[in-house]
Amino acid sequence: MMAFVHRFFDTSKLINLVLNISLLLLAVGAALLVGAVMIWLMDADPVKAYQALYEGAFGTTNSRAETLVKATPLLFVGIGICVAFRGGVVNVGGEGQMIIGALAAVWVALSFDTVPRFLENIPIHDFPHIFIVTASLLAGFLAGAAWGGIAGVLKAYFGVNEILSTIMLNQIALQLMNYLLNGVLLDPDQKDRVNRIPKTARIQDYAKLPRLEWFSDTPTRLHAGLIIGLALAVVVYILLWRTTLGYRIRAVGQSNRASRYAGINVKRQVLNAILISGGCAGLAGAVQVLGLQYRMQTDGSAAGFTGNAGFNGIVAALFGGLHPIGTIPASVFFGALLIGAQSIQREVQVPASLITTLNGLVVIFVVSSQIFIKRLTKRRASVPPQPTTPKSVPALQEEPTQ
């Protein structure tokens, strides 16, 4: 019992946790302060701007729901980024992995144009709905994992820099989406039109993620993807810190050489890290289709579908300390910034693109705080403990020789 209490109230861990949280809050405060100066230079009132930001993100039930809707894909991508970074992999391919995951999910969902009879005969309430949604989500996860696995294989077995490969794979995924939405997956109603819109057909009601009706008395767009994201954060936390696989991934991220000396297959763990990361991003794309848009549509750019969630998820993961649980509030924070940006532009005539600058400032200050923490930790570890002499024992003195 005493051992449990000692472990629970470990002062060193508690001090580190308080220090990390304090520095994160200071980083946010510094970013908002610099942002206030920029707003003032635009001849606007920073207090009114931030008040409009808060009201736009949390002022009403619908705005709170929209903030959570915006935070949902950031949460999925951020969780995947946590796994990749813990494994020593820099995955910037979230945009492409989201697109591939969404394509796979919408293809599976559209394949069930009618509910199969064998599913209807199973005596479980809403089983056809559960089966089709689960199959679509699983397809999105596997497709995103496979797309990320391409960069993982290139890095682990051929030494190709994963930053370059994932960025190039983003562009390939974009062109693949444009090709499919203008071809095989094009909505049949659009084929005979001159100015056709590249989009898929609308998925059936039994392939949609349910809306969270308990969140508000009035209908909102908040859907069950948020619950799936929260559950995924817990699962990934358990995976990384409570399983052998997670220990190996984190060990490789800490030191390739030490892991290899300990008998860990470094190449396999690098591949595992980016497979899981890509799968989480693919799941983000699947959730966007099944829970929010109900079809896949593009304006020719990746952001037209993803809303830059593949990149903003990296910011959320960094702000969350590269921890799956920490990514939850971080995603809500950045979701609030993105939703509140429109209110800032409307109320004080400040461009909504200012939020992109705030995102960058937060990243700069957060990364700087992490560097400070690492240097402080190294400095504390390098100071040798000072030997102490008990007061009750007198120091021995050499006797003079005759």
Secondary structure, 3 states (H helix, E strand, C coil): CHHHHHHHCCHHHHHHHHHHHHHHHHHHHHHHHHHHHHHHHCCCCHHHHHHHHHHHHHCCHHHHHHHHHHHHHHHHHHHHHHHHHHCCCCCCCHHHHHHHHHHHHHHHHHHCCCCCHHHHCCCCCCHHHHHHHHHHHHHHHHHHHHHHHHHHHHHHHHCCCHHHHHHHHHHHHHHHHHHHHCCCCCCHHHCCCCCCCCECCCCCHHHCCCECHHHCCCCCCCECHHHHHHHHHHHHHHHHHHCHHHHHHHHHHHCHHHHHHCCCCHHHHHHHHHHHHHHHHHHHHHHHHHHHHCCCECCCCCHHHHCCHHHHHHHHHHHCCCCCCCHHHHHHHHHHHHHHHHHHHHHHCCCCCHHHHHHHHHHHHHHHHHHHHHHHHHHHHHCCCCCCCCCCCCCCCCCCCC
